[in-house]
Amino acid sequence: MKTQKSVKKFFIKIVTMGAVFTLLYMYFNYTKIQDLTRDTLNTESINSALLVSKKLSELNDKIAITYEKYETGIYASLQKSHNYLEKNGRYASLEVLKKELNAHTKEEVYDVYLINKDYIIESTTFQQDMHLDFHIIPESVKVLRKVFKNPSYIDLSAPMYERITSEYKRYIVQKSTDGNYLIQVSIKVNYTKEIKKYVENLKTQMPKLLASKVIFIYPKDETAYLVDLLSYENFKSDISKNESFRKNNIYNELPLLFDPKNTLTKQEFQKELEYFLSEGTYKDYYITKEGKYIHRVILPFFSYLNAAEGSLFAISIEFDETAALKELEGVAYFSMLIYIFMFILAAMAYFYVSRYVIEPVSKLQVLMKEKKEVDLTTLHSTKDEIGSMSLVYNQLLRDIKREIQTNEELLEEFKNFTANSIHQVRTPVSVIKIALEMIESPNKEAMNQIKSSLVSIEHLYNTLSFTLTQDKVAFKKEELNLSNLLFTRVNMFQVVAASNDKKILLDVKPGVMVSMSLVELEFLIDNNISNAIKHSDRMSEIHVKLVESENEISLVFQSNGAHIEDTKVIFERYYKANGSRNGNGIGLHMVDTICRKNNILIHVDSYSNINRFIYYFEKM
């Protein structure tokens, strides 16, 4: 007991001395560090960067809204161009046409382009685009090919920023009357004054602002380029239009901006960039450049423009924090003296603590990590706290090892039992199904009840089998006809629905194909149909609908039933709504796991006693 008391007193003295000197250090430095931290580096720079991003988003939204006002005008200009070329021929003067289009305009300017079947601009009023080959812009070729195939189709683009003119434009295109070329009209609204005013306000409001670059990122083709915002109004490129569309690869253009020390691999940078863009948070760090200490803040910003264009915007802003650095250096010198004094004190304390505390505790820590018993003969004493703790630890370790061994044996037995039971269920179910097909009974209701029970048992078997094998078996993806599979699975469950006084209605577009494992897709469909049957109202209808749009495939399961209070918690493992006794609470969790694995988005609606589960598949 005396040894235990001496160890306690020793630690109390060390803690007391450390607390006293820590309080003294905080007293001399806290006020100064607090003021410097509040007024420099992070808070001020990040708040300024957020303000810049907000103003820039507002400017982009304003541009997008402005272009929407001129939709009627650009359609009318396209029609005028059609009439002019049909009357005067393909090689008529486009300059005359341009004068007609701009005769009564105020802010907007129209240009005309003729595109041949090789997807090259053969004639235009905007000479910088002359002979532009659209093959360097794969997305544009897809659009032009679609316009060539459908004479009545008109494609109107979103407003887009062009590096070569530092302006925003919008394009509309349609096939000529004779079908030999495409007629394209562009509209440009003059926003030079607004952009200049925006840049001037930045320079005035933020004297520490050194640089501000807008980053245009195109995730689909992994390209990007930067525009210096502070020289926005002076930005004119002498490169050709063909060269301007050859955007730099993301991994060549951005790594040095996001990772100035070049510490990330390409894969690491890719993950960091994806996280940065998806989370919508900022990234900041400090660099030294040309003798200045710079705080760089990068943050994404969003507007209607980039949503329509299919691009992502970010802004990189640099602030000069050299003055703040010098003040912090003064604090650092003062702090260094305190650190030296505390280091000497710590060394003296360590000399006394090391033998009686650090050394035995370190040995005990290593043994605990390795899950080995403590050799009590190596301790200085078994009567102090460390010795007592070692004795307790040894006993506890022996108890835990015995418990783990017992649990592992029980778990293995349970797994074997469950697996054997599931496999044993399959054979009698198959025999009953074959026998049922051979029986002809006049009692259709009894037959339907038997068939319904068989489908339910088979669905339960598939659920248990999939749950046990999902982590052990690699389900290979294949091209599947989702339409045909829905007909098959719904037909199988019709008898179950009928036995529950319900009916399943199908509205399926034929020939819809998806890439997915058959086992996983069947599980997704069966589980949703089974849940709809279990939880819908009696004498109600269950609707299964398959829709294919230009961009996605949606699979809908709709039923009438009790309102779902929380549409997210239902996908958690072992969750049962309203204390339901039906099911085991893992079906929707497994569906959620399958959807995450196959990039399928889930949306659940519940209103007016209508529950709708919608699954969005990617198109092949």
HELIX and SHEET records of a PDB file:
HELIX    1   1 LYS A    2  ASP A   39  1                                  38    
HELIX    2   2 LEU A   41  LYS A   69  1                                  29    
HELIX    3   3 GLU A   71  ASN A   88  1                                  18    
HELIX    4   4 LEU A   94  LEU A  101  1                                   8    
HELIX    5   5 GLN A  127  ASP A  129  5                                   3    
HELIX    6   6 PHE A  134  ILE A  136  5                                   3    
HELIX    7   7 PRO A  138  LYS A  149  1                                  12    
HELIX    8   8 THR A  192  GLN A  205  1                                  14    
HELIX    9   9 LEU A  229  ASN A  234  5                                   6    
HELIX   10  10 LYS A  241  SER A  244  1                                   4    
HELIX   11  11 ILE A  250  GLU A  253  1                                   4    
HELIX   12  12 PRO A  255  PHE A  258  1                                   4    
HELIX   13  13 LYS A  266  GLU A  279  1                                  14    
HELIX   14  14 TYR A  304  GLU A  309  1                                   6    
HELIX   15  15 THR A  322  VAL A  353  1                                  32    
HELIX   16  16 SER A  354  ILE A  358  3                                   5    
HELIX   17  17 GLU A  359  LYS A  369  1                                  11    
HELIX   18  18 LEU A  376  THR A  378  5                                   3    
HELIX   19  19 GLU A  385  MET A  438  1                                  54    
HELIX   20  20 LYS A  444  THR A  469  1                                  26    
HELIX   21  21 LEU A  482  SER A  499  1                                  18    
HELIX   22  22 LEU A  518  HIS A  535  1                                  18    
HELIX   23  23 VAL A  569  PHE A  571  5                                   3    
HELIX   24  24 ALA A  577  GLY A  579  5                                   3    
HELIX   25  25 GLY A  587  LYS A  597  1                                  11    
SHEET    1   A 5 ILE A 121  THR A 124  0                                        
SHEET    2   A 5 GLU A 108  ILE A 115 -1                                        
SHEET    3   A 5 LEU A 182  VAL A 189 -1                                        
SHEET    4   A 5 GLU A 167  LYS A 175 -1                                        
SHEET    5   A 5 ASP A 155  LEU A 156 -1                                        
SHEET    1   B 5 ILE A 121  THR A 124  0                                        
SHEET    2   B 5 GLU A 108  ILE A 115 -1                                        
SHEET    3   B 5 LEU A 182  VAL A 189 -1                                        
SHEET    4   B 5 GLU A 167  LYS A 175 -1                                        
SHEET    5   B 5 MET A 160  GLU A 162 -1                                        
SHEET    1   C 6 ASN A 248  ASN A 249  0                                        
SHEET    2   C 6 THR A 223  ASP A 228 -1                                        
SHEET    3   C 6 LEU A 209  TYR A 218 -1                                        
SHEET    4   C 6 LEU A 312  ASP A 320 -1                                        
SHEET    5   C 6 LYS A 292  PHE A 301 -1                                        
SHEET    6   C 6 LYS A 283  LYS A 289 -1                                        
SHEET    1   D 2 GLU A 478  ASN A 481  0                                        
SHEET    2   D 2 MET A 513  MET A 516 -1                                        
SHEET    1   E 5 LYS A 503  VAL A 508  0                                        
SHEET    2   E 5 GLU A 541  GLU A 548  1                                        
SHEET    3   E 5 GLU A 552  ASN A 560 -1                                        
SHEET    4   E 5 ILE A 610  GLU A 618 -1                                        
SHEET    5   E 5 LEU A 601  TYR A 607 -1                                        
END                                                                             
